Amino acid sequence: MKAITFNRLGPPGVLQLTELPVPSAGPGAVRVRVKTAGVMPIDAKVRSGSVPYAQSHPFPIIPGNEFAGTVDEVGDGVSEFARGDEVIGFTTFGGYAEYVVVGSDQLIHKPAAMPWETAGGFTGNGQGAHMALEAIRIQPGDTVLIHGAAGGLGTFAVQLALARGAGKVIGTASAANQDHLLRLGAVPLGYGEGLAARAHAIAPEGVDAALHAGGDDDLALQASVDLVQDVSRIVAMVPNDTARELGIRQLTGTRSRERLADLVQLYTQGKIDIHIRNVLRLDQAQEAHKEIETGHGRGKIVLSV
């Protein structure tokens, strides 16, 4: 099978299109013929070595933790899936490949009407946003501040917060992406000096919770602490030293079939969707990583396998 791999940590150029043996589905597992695979900032951080996940995994590593495709082989003991089923799945590594093998508890059936590009980029950011809003305890009527709100995870978080009954969602984004936030139902806010004061002007009644969905913007982190009374209701996806000094905790949680199924139900109800920013071929993974590392992007990058 064709797969994108890297044999050392480094820049996007370490990603190479290679030929590997097709894996087999053992007991309790399912092999999926991948049609689309989402590209996430965490994939680039693993590849570069800025997060340690790759250091305990043997090379070559196939990046990619979200995918969609068709069931190709079913292992012993699996009854809920059959060959030909269209599925959405999650994994730790292995998404950037023609075939991936995962446990049956890492898959759900894809809604027939969901486009393949959407399905491939749905689970990673979707489950991350789901965990984040659970962690900051969103309640009906809350005012929520989401930093990096136009990105893949931020787009999900804005919609989920509104679906959970948030009274107001304020989203930080670059000027080019503020129209996107307006369409999602958020109040857009630019980055930079005076962020806390500008957010307070939008929400003089106060901000109940905040999510730092991306980037290393110390101003945004400080603004969250200035605006939210209870620091336990602030969470950062990937905290830096400033976040730790301010007492902002890193998101923790577990991806699950049940969490993914809840998101898909919200999708079928028309309450959440994703914005596809670019669809690239599998052999364009280097370009995908270069693009995602620029930051301040709008929506998802997906590889067509």
Sequence and secondary structure as in RCSB ss.txt:
>XXXX:A:sequence
MKAITFNRLGPPGVLQLTELPVPSAGPGAVRVRVKTAGVMPIDAKVRSGSVPYAQSHPFPIIPGNEFAGTVDEVG
DGVSEFARGDEVIGFTTFGGYAEYVVVGSDQLIHKPAAMPWETAGGFTGNGQGAHMALEAIRIQPGDTVLIHGAA
GGLGTFAVQLALARGAGKVIGTASAANQDHLLRLGAVPLGYGEGLAARAHAIAPEGVDAALHAGGDDDLALQASV
DLVQDVSRIVAMVPNDTARELGIRQLTGTRSRERLADLVQLYTQGKIDIHIRNVLRLDQAQEAHKEIETGHGRGK
IVLSV
>XXXX:A:secstr
 EEEEBSS  SGGG EEEE       TTEEEEEEEEEEE HHHHHHHHTSSGGGGGS SSB   SEEEEEEEEE 
TT  S  TT EEEEE SS  SBSEEEEEGGGEEE  TTS HHHHHTTHHHHHHHHHHHHHTT  TT EEEEETTT
BHHHHHHHHHHHHTT SEEEEE  GGGHHHHHHHT EEE  STTHHHHHHHH TT B EEEE SS  HHHHHHHH
HHBS GGGEEESS  HHHHHTT EE      HHHHHHHHHHHHTTS    EEEEEEGGGHHHHHHHHTT    BE
EEEE 
